[in-house]
Amino acid sequence: MSENKKVKIYIGFDQRESIAYHAFVQSLIDHASIPLDITPLAVKTLKGYEEKHKDKSNDFVYSRFLTPFLNDFKGWAIFVDGDMICQTDIKELLDLRDGSKALQVVKHDYKTKANQKYLGNINQDYPRKNWSSVILWNCEHPKHKILTPDFIANESGKYLHRFSWLEDNEIGELPKEWNWLVTEYPNNEQANIIHYTLGTPCFKDYRNTEMADIWLKKYDRLKNGMEK
């Protein structure tokens, strides 16, 4: 494959946990070896997209599926939730791209340990839960052409989060270390991406949860401008 000139990254953004977004971006920058082209999926900036869903737990539950559209249905891009910390060069994730797949995800298969998550949101089990929280998108795959703002605004979460517009063999698999679920999985301080899916330590109820110290260290880095 040709050498990458930059990594295009779309990150879920919700003002209620904006500090989590910024801590994650700091972690990406700290480990990056090539330029990052980062777009926060702030709903008010997504021209042509009207959020009509009533069942969203955060502002980017559905806008993540706009990634191919926002990338002009060209090349490759990464979508990631904002409640994460990256501990390695994100280019290494892009380097895993497989042109025979429409997208690639960590194919989690688990039952949640908690029935509630941050801000009192219900935490339900469902098929392919958390598959869509890290997506390596092959944006030019022809089947993604249906993912227009109008289509996404009117389609169900069940359809979108299960990638129902694709055949199973078009969904590639990523190593679990690229979307390590805090609390749901055993502690893994070496994971490439740590995902605080139940709640980032920016919320007081989650400041003493598993691997919170890693997030808090990055938060201090963001505030103070120095590595510790």
C-alpha positions in Angstrom: 0.0 0.0 0.0 1.1 3.5 -0.6 2.6 5.6 2.2 0.0 7.4 4.3 0.3 11.2 4.3 -2.2 11.8 7.1 -4.7 9.9 9.2 -8.3 11.1 8.9 -10.2 10.7 12.1 -13.8 11.5 13.0 -14.5 11.6 16.7 -17.8 11.5 18.6 -18.4 14.8 20.4 -21.0 15.6 23.1 -20.7 18.9 24.9 -21.7 17.2 28.2 -18.4 15.3 28.1 -16.3 17.7 26.0 -13.3 17.3 28.3 -13.2 13.6 27.4 -13.0 14.5 23.8 -10.1 16.9 24.3 -8.2 14.4 26.5 -8.6 11.8 23.8 -7.3 14.2 21.1 -4.3 14.9 23.3 -3.6 11.2 23.6 -3.7 10.9 19.8 -1.4 13.8 19.2 1.1 12.5 21.9 1.6 9.3 20.0 1.2 10.3 16.3 4.0 9.9 13.8 2.2 11.6 10.9 -0.3 14.5 10.7 -3.8 13.9 12.0 -6.9 15.3 10.2 -9.4 15.4 13.1 -13.1 16.2 12.8 -15.3 16.4 15.9 -18.8 15.2 15.1 -20.5 18.2 16.7 -24.2 18.0 15.6 -24.5 21.7 14.9 -21.6 21.6 12.4 -23.0 18.7 10.3 -24.7 20.7 7.6 -27.5 18.8 5.9 -28.0 16.4 8.8 -31.0 16.8 11.1 -31.0 14.5 14.2 -34.4 13.0 14.4 -33.8 10.0 16.7 -35.3 10.1 20.2 -33.4 7.2 21.6 -29.9 8.6 21.6 -27.7 8.4 24.8 -25.3 11.0 23.4 -25.0 13.3 20.4 -23.0 11.1 18.2 -24.9 7.8 18.5 -26.0 8.2 14.8 -23.8 10.8 13.3 -20.8 8.3 13.3 -22.4 6.7 10.2 -21.9 9.9 8.3 -18.2 9.2 8.1 -18.1 8.0 4.5 -20.3 10.9 3.4 -18.2 13.4 5.2 -15.1 11.9 3.6 -16.7 12.3 0.2 -16.9 8.5 -0.2 -13.2 8.4 -0.8 -10.2 6.7 0.8 -10.1 5.5 4.4 -11.1 7.1 7.7 -11.4 6.2 11.3 -14.3 6.8 13.5 -13.9 6.6 17.3 -16.0 7.5 20.3 -14.8 10.4 22.4 -14.6 8.5 25.7 -11.3 6.9 25.0 -7.5 7.2 25.5 -5.1 6.2 22.7 -1.7 4.7 23.9 0.0 4.1 20.5 0.4 5.6 17.1 -3.1 5.7 15.5 -1.4 5.2 12.1 -0.9 1.6 13.2 -4.7 1.2 13.1 -4.9 2.7 9.6 -2.1 0.3 8.6 -4.5 -2.6 9.3 -6.9 -1.6 6.5 -8.1 -4.4 4.3 -9.4 -3.3 0.9 -11.6 -6.4 0.6 -13.7 -5.2 3.5 -16.3 -2.4 3.7 -15.2 -1.6 7.2 -13.3 -3.2 10.1 -14.3 -3.3 13.8 -13.5 -5.1 17.0 -16.2 -7.8 17.1 -17.1 -7.7 20.8 -19.1 -10.7 22.2 -20.0 -10.0 25.8 -22.7 -9.3 28.3 -22.4 -6.0 30.1 -21.7 -6.0 33.8 -23.6 -2.8 34.4 -27.3 -1.9 33.7 -26.6 1.8 33.9 -23.8 4.0 32.5 -22.9 7.7 32.6 -25.5 10.4 33.1 -28.1 7.7 34.1 -28.3 6.2 30.6 -29.6 2.6 30.5 -27.0 0.2 29.4 -28.7 -2.6 27.5 -27.3 -5.7 25.9 -27.9 -6.1 22.2 -26.3 -7.9 19.2 -23.0 -6.4 18.1 -22.8 -4.1 21.1 -19.9 -1.6 20.9 -18.8 -2.8 17.4 -19.5 0.7 16.1 -17.5 2.5 18.7 -14.2 2.1 16.7 -14.7 1.8 12.9 -12.0 1.6 10.3 -14.0 2.8 7.3 -13.3 1.9 3.6 -15.2 5.0 2.6 -15.2 4.3 -1.1 -16.9 0.9 -0.7 -20.0 1.0 -3.0 -22.4 -0.2 -0.4 -21.7 2.9 1.8 -23.3 5.1 -0.9 -26.7 4.7 0.9 -25.3 6.4 4.0 -26.6 9.9 3.2 -27.6 12.4 5.9 -31.3 11.8 5.1 -31.0 8.0 5.2 -29.2 8.0 8.5 -31.6 10.5 10.1 -34.5 8.2 9.3 -33.0 4.8 9.8 -33.2 2.8 13.1 -30.4 2.3 15.5 -30.8 -1.5 15.2 -30.2 -1.3 11.5 -27.3 1.1 11.7 -25.3 -0.3 14.6 -25.5 -3.8 13.3 -24.2 -2.6 9.9 -27.3 -4.2 8.3 -26.5 -2.7 4.8 -23.5 -5.1 4.6 -23.0 -8.8 4.3 -21.2 -10.4 7.3 -18.2 -11.2 5.1 -17.8 -7.5 4.3 -17.2 -6.6 7.9 -13.5 -7.2 8.8 -12.2 -7.8 12.3 -9.7 -5.8 14.3 -7.7 -7.0 17.4 -9.5 -6.4 20.6 -6.6 -4.1 21.8 -8.0 -1.4 19.5 -11.2 -1.1 21.6 -10.5 -2.4 25.1 -13.7 -2.0 27.2 -12.9 -0.8 30.7 -14.6 -2.8 33.5 -16.3 -5.1 30.9 -12.9 -6.7 30.2 -10.0 -7.4 32.7 -7.6 -4.5 33.1 -5.1 -4.2 30.2 -2.9 -1.2 30.7 -1.1 -2.0 27.4 -4.2 -1.8 25.2 -3.8 0.4 22.2 -7.2 2.2 22.7 -8.8 2.1 26.2 -12.5 2.7 26.0 -14.3 4.0 29.1 -17.6 2.9 27.7 -19.5 3.0 31.0 -18.3 6.5 31.9 -15.0 8.4 31.6 -13.3 9.6 34.8 -14.4 13.2 33.9 -17.6 12.2 35.7 -17.1 12.1 39.4 -18.9 8.7 39.7 -16.2 7.1 37.5 -13.0 8.7 38.9 -12.1 5.6 40.9 -13.0 3.0 38.3 -10.6 0.6 36.6 -7.8 2.2 34.7 -9.0 5.7 35.6 -5.5 6.7 36.5 -4.5 6.4 32.8 -7.3 8.8 31.8 -6.5 11.2 34.7 -2.8 11.3 33.7 -3.7 12.3 30.2 -6.2 14.9 31.6 -3.3 16.4 33.7 -1.2 16.5 30.5 -3.9 18.4 28.8 -4.2 20.9 31.7 -0.6 21.4 32.5 1.1 20.9 29.2 3.7 18.5 30.6 4.1 14.7 30.6 4.2 13.1 34.1 
